Amino acid sequence: CMAPPRLGGGATSRERNVPVELREAEDEACDVLAGTVSFLDEQAAVFVRLKRAVDLGTFTEHEDGVKPPPVRFVFIVLGPLSCQHDNDHVGHAIACMMSSAAFAAKAQVLASKDDLLETIDGSIDQTNLTFAHNIEAMRERDHNNDNDNDVSCGGCCSWFNPGGFPEDREAFGGMDRKGYSAVTVVEVSVSAVPATSSVYEVKAFERPTHVRKLKRLDAFPALAMVVVAVFCACLLVFWRPIEARTDVVSARLHRMQTSITSPLYAPRNDRPLLLELAATPRSVVDIKMLAACTSLDCPSELKRAAQRKAERGLAGRRRLQAERAKEERRRLAVVAGGGTLDGATYVEWTLWAGGERCASERVFLRVDIHAEDWATVDVETSQCAAEAAAGQVLRLRVTTDASDGLPLLIQATQMGAVGRQRRVLGGLLLGLSFVAFHVEWMHRVYTSFVVALCAIGLLSLCSSAPTLTAVVSMVDASTVALTFAMSVNTHLLMLTGFFEWASGYAIRMSGGSVAKIFFLLTNLAGVLSLLLDNVTCVLLLGPISIKLCEQLGVNPLPLYLTQTLAATIGGTATLLGDPLNVLIGNKLDLSFDSFCVYNGPLMLVAMPVATAVQYYRLKHTLGAERVALDLPRMKADLRIHDELSLAYLAAIFLGIFLGLVLSDLHGHEAAWFCVLGMLGAAITTSRRDVRHAIGAVEWDALLFFCGLFVFVGSLEELGLVRAIGTGFAEGINRLPAESQLPVALVAVLWISAIGSAFLESLPFTMVITYVLHGINSEGVLLAQVGPLTWALSVGACVGGIGSLKGSSANLACVGVSARYAPSNPIKGHHFLRYGFPLLLLIISVATAYQHVVFVYIASPYSISTVSR
């Protein structure tokens, strides 16, 4: 029985003797095979989805004079001899439903038995099934009831022929959920072989049918799990950590990279603010302060927004940098001399124990930003240690020279002995997290959530427990939204057949030269990674490249390995090419065109050089120097499947690209253009089925991002990120002025490259990104911070080629090669052998390149605004 899911107008004829040619580009068929066999005791069914429709020849039932369309789906149901009537209903129901365009669309994304059964149940509720023993009468009724909405397939227009199996007894029929011992859903990819061949590759959608029973040896683990569950429940119920107040103002100290919770105070010069702290604990006191400028000269919110927009341009950033540097030098000179700035407003806090002063700090208010301060006072080593040990009450006094009330938030958090060691404990947790990511005891998403919970627990133990709202606010929504949107866009582009066509076109351009095939396919991966995620490019191009190499008699291992390395190198050039660049760009407020200007020239040279080095080292393993190409067949097989959707997507990608390139003019975040483009692409290509659009979204990558954001955000609240940045800045500031920037560039570049190669690259890069963000916000580094961001980008991204775990693209490459080339797969040692030498070469070239660009050529440049 054969049911075409999409039959074009005029595709079939009521006259059996009139030959009609079906439209090959649009029509797809479903072969439904049902019957009974003597060796089965229970019913079993298999639903097969081919990666692309193929002509199965006489396997497909067809009428005389009518060419059958290529087959995309195969449904097989078998059962014992007693199930003849049931199988009759199964065959008819599936054939009828597969004739429905709605059901056929859902069949494109089925991934499990449950999905199949739920889809069938929903379709049966909306479909009237009628046996079609007379084909001509059925078609006549279909013509008369074209607009009958009660029959989803227009009167069940499937072709039905109850003559399927020549052996044993055969029948066709209906489906009962309880009657099946195994219903399996598989997706198969037809190899590029003649149409009459039956060689298929099965994708992993099988579900096990065995039952795992509880054994005596499982009693202890089960009991331990009960104990752990009870302990966690009791801990959450009875542990009462210091909770942040919810009846006061909560704000973010962007320069200090921490949050503050405090009532709103308004001290003035004749009325200082006095706060009495609790009696215990009293080992360490964390003081955070946020003050607003009340001078009439301060810009309004509209002026500040216009100023931020003007700062987007390169010239505006340089002007603002020069003005701020001049103002900062003047302020430091005045403060060092013990004086005050003319017309400036200051706020000063002092911590007292009895009559002895423990510590104090004065902060001057700026006209362009709020005054922020975050200080830690170690009471036990301060001047008031004796008074504090004697039990004297700690008091906080805030004074200002403002004649009017000064809007002020100030928070004093007392911590005990654990709080004194919070940075050490945070550093230990950070080191253990890298170990946990490296050993892969469990999936990295679970690991990220576990270490995030540990960081939240440590934060609650040291200071106060963050609210759920505060935890969610640690996640950078822009990074997550951009990654999600580009995953959907790339998936929709893949469905058009673009990647198959691009690979086939590259091979046709080679003229049969293996060397040209190698260079064209490897550099194709690098070029596509400029606008698409490099991990996705490796996943999509890998199966195509491996199959094409096997057909041409070329060893696929060196080509696909080099494709992966080229994709990682090419993705370094743009904001969208690598997940690490997405993170760095969103956190440090870097535009798309900035990546193209500073990273683009280096990567455009490094990528072809890397492929040339790889070819020189691996050319003896490729095989023959020339291969014969079957151009007509290759052009027919590797073509665009949906030209209309490709045209829509090309227009949408063009709009996204223009929006990103012109970001300095409009100042909007890159995520907006990607999300809007995703929405337009999904609506135009899959407006009735959202699961079809988001079917290939890497949800594990998004969850991994979220867990890491919470983890590093908690380390920020502990002060660890700030301590690392301060230590780095102090070490660089000790150097001579002419050596500070070159040494800082080399340090960030090589540390990020080696760290990304041998540690989990994403958490490692996220920590360094937050460190640079804090250094830039506080202004503790005398050298420019801007060039260091590009050193981090190049080092972290290119460092991924140095080892298997250096990049997610490497892991994807190993998985694809093990699946599609099991006889000669890519292993982890191949990245150490071929990728690590390339890493050393490219990073050495990048060191010289960035030294020339940022030390000798570029004028002083730094990140002037950090909006995240």
C-alpha positions in Angstrom: 0.0 0.0 0.0 1.5 3.4 -1.0 0.3 6.7 0.3 1.7 9.9 -1.2 1.7 12.6 1.5 1.8 15.5 -1.0 0.1 14.9 -4.4 0.2 17.9 -6.7 -2.8 18.9 -8.8 -3.2 16.6 -11.8 -0.7 14.1 -10.4 -3.1 11.2 -10.7 -5.6 10.3 -13.4 -9.1 8.7 -13.1 -8.4 6.9 -16.4 -6.1 3.9 -15.7 -4.9 3.8 -19.3 -3.7 7.4 -19.5 0.0 7.7 -18.5 0.7 10.7 -16.1 4.1 11.8 -15.0 4.2 12.9 -11.3 6.1 16.1 -10.4 9.4 14.6 -9.0 10.5 17.7 -7.1 7.4 17.9 -4.9 5.9 14.5 -4.5 6.9 12.1 -1.8 5.3 8.7 -0.9 4.9 6.5 2.0 5.0 2.7 1.6 2.7 1.0 4.1 3.3 -2.8 4.4 1.1 -4.9 6.7 0.7 -8.6 7.0 0.8 -11.7 9.2 3.6 -14.2 9.6 3.6 -17.5 11.5 6.7 -17.0 13.6 5.5 -14.0 15.6 3.6 -14.2 18.8 2.8 -10.5 19.2 2.3 -7.5 17.0 5.3 -5.3 16.1 5.6 -2.2 14.0 8.4 -0.1 12.6 8.2 3.5 11.3 11.1 4.4 9.0 11.9 8.0 7.9 14.5 8.4 5.1 16.8 11.4 5.2 15.7 12.1 1.6 13.1 10.6 -0.7 14.4 7.9 -3.1 12.9 5.8 -5.9 12.5 2.3 -4.6 11.4 0.9 -7.9 9.0 -2.1 -7.9 9.0 -2.0 -4.1 6.3 0.7 -4.3 2.8 -0.2 -5.5 1.6 1.9 -8.4 -1.0 1.9 -11.1 -0.5 1.1 -14.7 0.9 4.1 -16.6 1.6 6.1 -13.5 5.1 6.7 -12.3 5.3 6.4 -8.5 6.8 9.2 -6.6 10.0 8.7 -4.6 9.5 7.2 -1.1 10.2 9.2 2.1 8.4 7.0 4.7 8.0 3.3 5.2 5.6 1.9 7.8 5.7 -1.9 8.4 3.4 -3.8 10.7 3.5 -7.5 11.3 1.7 -9.9 13.6 0.6 -13.5 14.2 -2.0 -15.1 12.0 -4.7 -14.2 14.6 -4.1 -10.4 14.0 -5.3 -10.4 10.4 -8.3 -8.1 11.1 -6.2 -5.7 13.4 -3.5 -5.3 10.9 -6.1 -4.5 8.2 -7.1 -1.5 10.2 -3.4 -0.5 10.8 -2.5 -0.4 7.1 -5.6 1.5 6.1 -5.3 4.1 8.9 -1.7 4.8 8.3 -2.1 5.0 4.6 -5.0 7.4 5.0 -3.3 9.6 7.6 0.0 9.8 5.6 -2.1 11.3 2.8 -2.8 14.3 5.1 -0.3 17.1 4.7 -0.6 18.0 8.4 0.2 14.4 9.5 3.1 14.1 7.0 4.6 17.4 8.3 4.5 16.0 11.9 6.1 12.8 10.7 9.1 14.8 9.6 10.1 15.4 13.3 9.0 12.2 15.1 11.8 10.9 17.4 10.2 8.2 19.6 7.4 5.7 19.9 5.5 8.1 22.2 5.6 10.8 19.6 4.3 8.4 16.9 1.4 7.1 19.0 0.4 10.6 20.2 0.4 11.9 16.6 -1.6 9.0 15.4 -4.1 9.4 18.2 -4.6 13.1 17.4 -5.0 12.4 13.7 -7.5 9.6 14.3 -9.7 12.0 16.3 -9.9 14.3 13.3 -10.2 11.7 10.5 -13.0 9.6 9.2 -11.6 6.3 7.9 -13.3 4.3 5.2 -12.1 1.2 3.4 -11.2 1.8 -0.2 -11.9 -1.5 -1.9 -12.7 0.3 -5.1 -10.0 2.8 -6.0 -11.9 4.5 -8.8 -15.0 5.1 -6.6 -12.7 6.4 -3.9 -11.1 8.9 -6.2 -14.5 10.0 -7.5 -15.7 10.6 -4.0 -12.5 12.5 -3.3 -13.2 14.8 -6.2 -16.8 15.4 -5.1 -15.8 16.1 -1.5 -12.8 18.3 -2.1 -13.8 20.9 0.4 -15.1 18.4 3.1 -13.1 19.4 6.2 -14.3 16.4 8.1 -12.1 14.1 6.1 -8.5 15.2 6.6 -7.2 13.5 3.4 -10.1 14.5 1.2 -11.9 11.2 1.3 -8.8 9.1 2.0 -7.1 9.5 -1.3 -4.4 7.0 -0.5 -3.7 4.2 -3.0 -4.6 0.9 -1.4 -3.7 -2.5 -2.6 -4.2 -5.5 -0.3 -1.6 -7.6 -2.0 1.6 -7.0 -0.1 3.3 -10.2 1.0 3.4 -13.3 -1.2 4.2 -15.8 1.6 2.0 -16.9 4.6 -1.3 -15.2 5.1 -1.6 -11.5 4.6 -4.0 -8.8 5.8 -4.2 -5.2 6.5 -5.7 -3.4 9.5 -6.0 -1.2 12.7 -3.8 -0.3 15.7 -4.2 -1.1 19.4 -1.6 0.5 21.8 -1.7 -2.5 24.1 -1.2 -5.1 21.4 2.3 -4.2 20.5 5.4 -5.5 22.2 7.7 -3.1 20.3 7.0 -0.1 18.3 10.3 1.4 17.0 10.9 4.7 15.3 14.0 5.0 13.2 15.4 7.6 10.8 17.6 6.3 8.0 19.9 7.9 5.6 20.1 6.4 2.2 23.7 6.1 0.9 24.5 7.5 -2.5 24.0 4.2 -4.3 21.7 3.1 -7.2 18.0 3.5 -6.5 17.4 -0.2 -6.5 19.8 -0.7 -3.6 18.5 -1.3 -0.1 21.6 -0.1 1.8 20.5 2.1 4.7 22.1 3.8 7.7 20.0 3.7 10.8 20.1 6.7 13.1 19.8 6.2 16.8 16.1 6.6 17.6 15.6 3.0 18.8 14.0 2.6 22.3 14.9 -0.4 24.5 12.1 -2.8 25.2 13.7 -4.6 28.2 12.7 -3.8 31.8 15.4 -3.2 34.5 14.3 -4.9 37.7 15.4 -4.0 41.2 18.0 -6.5 42.5 19.3 -7.1 46.0 22.6 -5.4 45.2 20.6 -2.2 44.4 19.3 -2.0 48.0 22.2 0.0 49.4 22.3 2.6 46.6 18.5 3.0 46.9 18.8 3.4 50.7 21.6 5.9 50.3 19.5 7.9 47.9 16.6 8.0 50.5 19.0 9.3 53.1 20.4 12.0 50.9 16.9 13.1 49.8 15.8 13.3 53.5 18.9 15.2 54.4 18.5 17.7 51.6 14.8 18.2 52.6 15.7 18.7 56.2 18.5 21.1 55.3 16.2 23.3 53.3 13.6 23.3 56.0 15.7 23.8 59.1 18.7 25.7 57.9 18.2 29.4 58.2 20.8 31.4 56.4 20.9 35.2 56.4 18.3 36.1 53.7 18.5 39.2 51.7 15.8 41.7 52.6 12.9 42.0 50.1 11.4 45.2 51.5 14.2 47.5 50.5 15.9 48.6 47.3 18.0 46.1 45.3 20.4 47.4 42.7 23.5 46.3 40.7 26.9 47.8 41.1 28.1 47.5 37.5 31.6 48.7 38.1 32.2 46.4 41.0 30.2 43.5 39.5 28.1 42.8 42.6 24.7 43.5 43.9 23.5 45.7 46.8 20.4 45.5 49.0 19.7 48.5 51.2 17.1 51.1 52.3 17.3 54.4 50.5 19.1 56.9 52.7 19.6 60.7 52.2 22.5 62.0 54.4 23.7 65.6 54.1 26.5 67.7 55.5 24.7 68.6 58.7 23.1 65.2 59.2 25.4 62.2 58.8 24.1 58.7 58.6 24.7 56.4 61.7 24.1 52.6 61.5 24.7 50.2 64.3 25.7 46.7 63.3 24.7 43.4 64.9 26.8 41.9 67.7 27.9 38.8 65.8 29.5 37.7 63.6 32.3 40.3 63.5 35.4 38.8 61.8 34.9 40.5 58.4 32.6 43.3 57.3 31.8 43.8 53.6 30.7 47.3 52.8 29.0 48.1 49.5 27.8 51.6 48.6 26.0 53.3 45.7 25.5 57.1 45.6 23.8 59.2 43.0 24.9 62.6 41.8 22.4 65.3 42.7 24.2 68.3 41.1 22.3 70.2 38.5 25.2 69.7 36.1 24.6 65.9 36.1 23.1 64.7 32.8 19.5 63.5 32.8 18.6 60.0 31.7 17.9 61.2 28.2 21.3 62.9 28.0 23.0 59.8 29.4 21.2 57.6 26.8 22.3 60.0 24.0 25.8 59.9 25.4 25.9 56.1 25.4 24.7 56.1 21.8 27.4 58.5 20.8 30.0 56.4 22.6 29.2 53.4 20.2 31.4 54.9 17.5 35.1 54.3 17.5 35.9 58.1 17.5 33.4 58.7 20.3 35.0 56.0 22.4 38.5 57.5 21.9 37.3 61.0 22.8 35.5 59.7 25.9 38.6 57.7 26.8 40.9 60.8 26.6 38.4 62.9 28.6 38.0 60.3 31.4 41.8 59.7 31.6 42.4 63.4 32.0 39.7 63.7 34.7 40.9 60.6 36.5 44.5 61.9 36.6 43.3 65.2 38.0 41.2 63.4 40.7 44.0 61.2 41.7 46.4 64.1 42.1 44.0 66.0 44.2 43.2 63.1 46.5 46.8 62.2 46.9 47.5 65.7 48.1 44.8 65.5 50.7 42.5 68.1 49.0 39.1 68.0 47.3 37.9 68.6 43.8 36.5 72.1 43.1 32.7 71.8 43.2 32.8 68.1 43.7 30.6 66.1 46.0 32.0 63.3 48.1 30.7 60.7 50.4 32.8 59.0 53.1 32.0 56.0 55.3 33.8 55.1 58.5 33.6 51.9 60.5 34.0 52.4 64.3 34.3 50.0 67.3 33.7 52.0 70.4 35.9 55.1 70.0 38.4 53.5 67.7 38.2 53.8 63.9 38.5 50.5 62.1 38.6 51.8 58.5 37.3 54.5 56.3 37.1 55.4 52.6 36.1 58.5 50.6 34.5 58.3 47.2 34.0 61.3 44.9 30.8 61.5 42.8 31.2 61.7 39.1 28.9 63.6 36.8 28.6 60.8 34.3 28.2 57.7 36.5 27.0 56.8 40.0 29.6 56.5 42.7 30.2 52.8 43.6 32.4 51.3 46.3 33.0 47.8 47.6 35.5 47.3 50.5 36.2 44.5 52.9 37.3 45.3 56.4 39.1 42.6 58.4 38.1 43.5 61.9 40.5 41.2 63.6 43.6 42.8 62.0 42.4 46.4 61.9 43.1 49.2 64.3 40.0 48.4 66.3 40.7 44.8 66.8 41.1 45.1 70.6 37.8 47.0 71.0 36.0 44.6 68.7 37.4 41.6 70.7 36.2 43.3 73.9 32.6 43.3 72.6 32.3 46.9 71.5 29.5 47.5 69.1 30.4 48.2 65.5 29.0 51.4 64.0 29.0 52.7 60.5 29.1 56.5 60.0 28.5 58.1 56.6 29.2 61.7 55.9 29.0 64.0 52.9 29.5 67.6 51.9 26.2 67.8 50.0 24.0 70.5 51.3 20.9 68.6 50.1 20.0 65.1 50.8 22.3 62.7 48.9 20.5 59.6 47.6 22.5 56.7 49.0 22.4 52.9 49.3 24.8 51.3 51.7 25.0 47.7 52.9 27.3 46.3 55.6 27.4 42.5 55.8 29.1 40.9 58.7 30.7 37.5 58.2 32.4 35.0 60.5 35.4 32.8 60.1 34.0 31.2 56.9 33.5 34.6 55.4 37.2 35.4 56.0 38.2 32.5 53.8 35.4 32.9 51.2 37.8 33.8 48.3 40.0 30.8 49.2 37.0 28.5 49.3 35.7 30.0 46.0 39.1 29.4 44.3 39.0 25.8 45.6 35.5 25.4 44.2 36.6 26.8 40.9 39.5 24.4 40.6 37.3 21.4 41.5 34.8 22.5 38.9 37.5 22.3 36.2 38.4 18.8 37.4 34.8 17.8 37.3 34.4 19.1 33.8 37.5 17.3 32.7 36.8 13.8 34.1 33.2 13.9 32.8 31.8 11.8 35.5 28.4 13.0 34.3 27.1 15.2 31.5 28.5 18.7 31.6 25.1 20.3 32.0 24.6 18.4 35.2 28.1 19.4 36.3 27.4 23.0 35.6 24.2 22.9 37.7 25.9 21.1 40.6 28.8 23.5 40.8 26.4 26.4 40.5 24.4 25.1 43.5 27.6 24.6 45.4 28.6 28.2 44.7 25.1 29.4 45.8 25.5 27.4 49.0 28.9 28.8 49.7 27.5 32.3 49.1 24.6 31.6 51.5 27.0 30.3 54.1 29.4 33.3 53.9 27.0 36.2 53.6 23.4 35.9 52.6 21.2 33.6 50.6 20.4 35.1 47.2 16.8 35.2 46.1 15.6 33.2 43.0 15.2 36.5 41.2 18.8 37.4 41.9 20.0 34.0 40.7 18.0 34.2 37.4 19.4 37.8 36.9 22.9 36.3 36.8 22.1 34.7 33.4 23.0 36.8 30.4 19.8 36.6 28.5 21.4 38.2 25.4 23.9 35.4 25.0 21.3 32.7 25.5 18.8 34.4 23.1 21.5 34.9 20.4 22.7 31.2 20.6 19.1 29.9 20.5 18.2 32.1 17.5 21.2 31.1 15.4 20.6 27.4 16.1 17.1 27.7 14.7 18.3 29.7 11.7 21.0 27.2 10.9 18.6 24.3 11.2 16.1 25.9 8.8 18.9 26.6 6.4 20.0 22.9 6.6 16.5 21.7 5.7 16.7 23.5 2.3 19.7 21.3 1.2 22.1 24.3 1.2 25.0 22.4 2.8 24.7 19.4 0.4 24.6 21.8 -2.5 27.6 23.8 -1.3 29.7 20.6 -0.8 28.7 19.3 -4.2 29.5 22.6 -5.9 32.9 22.7 -4.2 33.7 19.2 -5.5 32.5 20.0 -9.0 34.8 23.1 -9.0 37.8 20.9 -8.1 37.7 19.1 -11.5 38.6 15.8 -9.8 41.9 17.0 -8.1 42.1 15.7 -4.6 44.2 18.6 -3.5 41.6 21.1 -4.7 38.9 19.0 -3.1 40.8 19.1 0.2 41.3 22.9 0.1 37.8 23.7 -1.1 35.9 21.6 1.4 38.1 22.5 4.4 38.0 26.3 3.7 34.3 26.0 3.0 33.8 25.0 6.6 35.8 28.0 7.7 33.9 30.4 5.5 30.5 29.1 6.7 31.7 29.5 10.3 31.9 33.2 9.8 28.1 33.6 10.1 27.1 30.2 11.5 28.1 28.4 14.7 31.3 26.3 14.1 29.8 23.4 16.1 26.8 23.3 13.8 28.9 23.5 10.7 31.0 20.5 11.8 27.8 18.5 12.6 26.2 19.3 9.2 29.2 19.2 6.9 30.7 16.1 8.5 28.3 13.4 7.3 28.2 14.9 3.8 32.0 15.1 3.5 32.6 11.6 4.8 30.1 10.1 2.4 31.4 12.0 -0.6 35.0 11.0 0.3 34.0 7.3 0.5 32.3 7.5 -2.9 35.3 9.1 -4.5 37.8 6.7 -2.8 39.4 9.4 -0.7 40.3 8.9 3.0 37.8 11.1 4.9 39.8 11.3 8.2 42.3 13.9 7.2 39.8 16.0 5.4 37.1 16.0 8.1 39.8 16.6 10.8 41.0 19.7 8.9 37.5 20.8 8.3 36.9 20.9 12.1 40.1 22.8 12.7 39.3 25.3 9.9 35.8 25.8 11.3 37.2 26.7 14.7 39.8 29.0 13.2 37.3 30.7 10.9 34.7 31.2 13.6 37.2 33.3 15.6 36.8 36.1 13.0 33.2 37.1 13.9 30.9 37.5 16.8 28.6 34.7 15.6 31.3 32.2 14.6 32.1 30.7 18.0 30.1 30.4 21.2 33.1 31.9 23.1 32.9 35.1 20.9 29.2 35.3 21.6 30.0 35.3 25.3 32.9 37.7 25.1 31.0 40.1 22.8 27.9 40.3 24.8 29.7 40.6 28.2 32.2 43.2 27.0 29.8 45.1 24.7 31.8 44.4 21.5 30.1 44.9 18.1 30.1 42.6 15.1 32.2 44.9 13.0 34.8 45.2 15.7 35.5 41.4 15.5 35.8 41.7 11.8 38.2 44.6 12.0 40.6 43.2 14.7 40.2 39.4 14.3 39.3 39.2 10.7 42.6 39.9 9.0 44.5 37.5 11.3 42.0 34.6 10.7 41.8 35.2 6.9 45.5 34.5 6.8 45.6 31.8 9.5 42.8 29.7 8.0 44.4 29.0 4.5 47.8 28.6 6.1 46.4 26.0 8.5 44.8 24.0 5.8 48.0 24.2 3.7 50.0 22.9 6.7 47.5 20.1 7.2 47.6 19.1 3.6 51.4 19.0 3.6 51.3 16.7 6.7 48.4 14.5 5.6 48.6 14.3 1.8 50.2 10.9 1.8 47.1 9.5 3.6 44.5 10.9 1.2 44.9 8.4 -1.6 45.1 9.1 -5.4 45.9 12.5 -6.6 42.9 12.6 -9.0 39.4 10.9 -8.9 36.7 10.5 -11.5 33.6 12.6 -10.9 30.1 11.6 -12.0 28.9 15.2 -12.5 25.3 14.6 -13.6 24.6 12.2 -10.8 26.3 14.5 -8.2 24.4 17.5 -9.5 21.1 15.6 -9.2 21.8 14.2 -5.7 23.5 17.3 -4.1 21.0 20.0 -4.9 18.7 22.5 -3.2 15.5 20.8 -1.9 13.5 23.9 -1.3 14.5 26.9 -3.4 11.6 29.1 -2.1 12.6 28.6 1.5 16.2 29.2 0.6 15.3 32.5 -1.0 13.4 33.6 2.1 16.3 32.6 4.3 18.9 34.4 2.1 16.9 37.6 2.5 16.6 37.1 6.2 20.3 36.4 6.7 21.1 39.5 4.6 19.0 41.6 6.9 20.7 40.1 10.0 24.1 40.7 8.5 23.3 44.4 7.7 21.9 44.9 11.2 25.1 43.5 12.8 27.5 45.4 10.5 25.7 48.7 11.2 25.6 48.2 15.0 27.8 51.3 15.6 25.1 53.4 14.0 22.0 52.1 15.9 23.6 50.8 19.1 21.2 47.8 19.5 22.4 44.4 20.7 23.1 41.7 18.2 20.7 39.3 19.8 17.7 41.5 18.6 18.5 41.0 14.9 19.1 37.3 15.3 15.9 36.7 17.3 13.8 38.8 14.9 15.4 37.0 11.9 14.7 33.6 13.6 11.0 34.6 14.0 10.7 35.6 10.4 12.5 32.5 9.2 10.4 30.1 11.3 7.1 31.7 10.2 7.9 31.7 6.5 9.2 28.2 6.4 7.3 26.3 9.1 4.4 28.5 10.3 2.2 25.6 11.4 4.6 23.5 13.4 7.0 25.1 15.8 8.6 21.8 16.7 9.8 21.5 13.1 11.7 24.8 13.5 13.2 24.2 16.9 13.9 20.5 16.5 17.7 21.0 16.2 18.2 23.6 19.0 21.1 22.5 21.2 19.2 22.7 24.5 22.1 21.2 26.4 24.3 24.0 25.3 21.8 26.7 26.4 21.4 25.0 29.8 25.2 24.7 30.1 25.4 28.5 29.5 22.8 29.1 32.2 24.5 27.0 34.8 27.9 28.6 34.1 26.4 32.1 34.3 25.0 31.4 37.8 28.3 29.7 38.9 30.5 32.6 37.8 28.0 35.1 39.0 28.1 33.6 42.5 31.9 33.7 42.4 31.6 37.4 41.6 29.5 37.9 44.7 32.1 36.1 46.8 34.7 38.5 45.5 36.9 35.9 43.8 36.6 37.4 40.3 37.5 40.8 41.6 40.5 39.4 43.6 41.8 37.7 40.5 41.5 40.9 38.4 43.1 43.0 41.1 46.0 40.6 41.4 46.6 40.6 37.7 46.4 44.4 37.5 48.9 44.9 40.4 51.3 42.5 38.7 51.1 44.4 35.4 51.2 47.8 37.0 54.6 47.1 38.6 56.2 46.9 35.2 57.6 49.9 33.3 54.9 51.9 31.5 56.2 50.9 28.0 56.1 47.2 28.9 52.7 47.0 30.5 50.5 46.5 27.4 52.9 44.1 25.5 53.3 41.9 28.6 49.5 42.0 29.3 48.7 41.0 25.7 51.1 38.1 25.7 49.9 36.9 29.1 46.2 37.0 28.2 46.7 35.5 24.7 48.8 32.5 25.8 47.1 31.8 29.1 43.7 31.8 27.4 45.0 29.6 24.5 46.6 26.9 26.7 43.8 27.1 29.2 41.1 26.6 26.6 43.1 23.7 25.1 43.4 21.6 28.3 40.6 22.9 30.5 36.9 23.2 29.7 37.1 26.2 27.4 33.7 27.8 28.1 33.9 28.1 31.9 37.6 29.1 31.7 36.8 31.8 29.1 33.8 33.0 31.1 36.0 33.5 34.2 38.6 35.5 32.3 35.9 37.6 30.6 34.4 38.5 33.9 37.9 39.4 35.2 38.5 41.7 32.3 35.1 43.2 32.7 35.8 44.0 36.3 39.3 45.4 35.6 37.9 47.7 32.9 35.0 48.8 35.1 37.1 49.7 38.2 40.0 51.1 36.1 42.6 49.4 38.2 44.9 48.6 35.2 47.1 51.4 33.9 47.3 49.8 30.5 44.4 49.8 28.0 42.0 46.9 28.6 40.5 47.0 25.0 43.4 45.1 23.3 43.2 42.4 26.0 39.7 41.5 24.9 41.0 40.6 21.4 43.8 38.7 22.9 41.3 36.7 24.9 39.0 36.1 21.9 41.8 34.8 19.7 43.5 32.8 22.4 40.3 31.2 23.7 38.8 30.3 20.3 42.0 29.1 18.6 43.1 27.3 21.7 40.2 25.0 21.1 42.0 23.2 18.3 44.8 22.0 20.7 43.0 19.0 22.3 39.8 17.0 22.1 38.1 18.8 25.0 39.3 22.2 23.9 36.2 22.9 21.8 32.7 21.5 21.4 33.4 21.3 17.7 36.1 18.7 18.4 33.7 16.5 20.4 31.1 16.8 17.6 33.8 15.8 15.1 34.7 12.6 17.0 31.1 11.6 17.4 30.2 12.1 13.7 33.3 10.3 12.5 32.7 7.3 14.8 29.1 7.1 13.5 29.7 7.6 9.8 33.2 6.2 9.4 33.5 3.5 12.1 36.3 1.7 10.4 38.6 4.8 10.5 37.3 7.3 13.1 39.0 10.4 14.4 40.4 10.0 17.9 41.4 12.5 20.6 45.1 12.0 20.0 44.7 13.3 16.4 43.9 16.8 17.9 47.0 16.7 20.0 49.1 15.5 17.1 47.8 17.8 14.4 45.9 20.5 16.2 48.3 21.5 19.0 51.2 22.3 16.6 48.8 24.5 14.6 47.8 26.2 17.9 51.4 27.1 18.7 51.9 28.4 15.1 48.8 30.5 15.0 49.2 31.9 18.5 52.8 32.8 17.7 51.7 34.7 14.6 48.8 36.3 16.6 51.3 37.5 19.2 53.3 39.4 16.6 50.1 40.6 14.9 48.5 42.0 18.0 51.8 43.6 19.2 52.1 45.5 15.9 48.4 46.5 15.7 47.8 47.5 19.4 51.3 48.7 20.4 52.7 50.3 17.3 49.8 51.2 15.0 46.5 51.6 17.0 45.9 54.7 19.0 44.9 54.3 22.7 41.7 52.3 22.7 39.7 50.7 25.4 36.2 49.6 26.2 34.5 52.7 27.3 31.1 51.4 28.2 30.1 48.1 29.7 26.3 47.8 29.6 25.9 44.3 30.8 
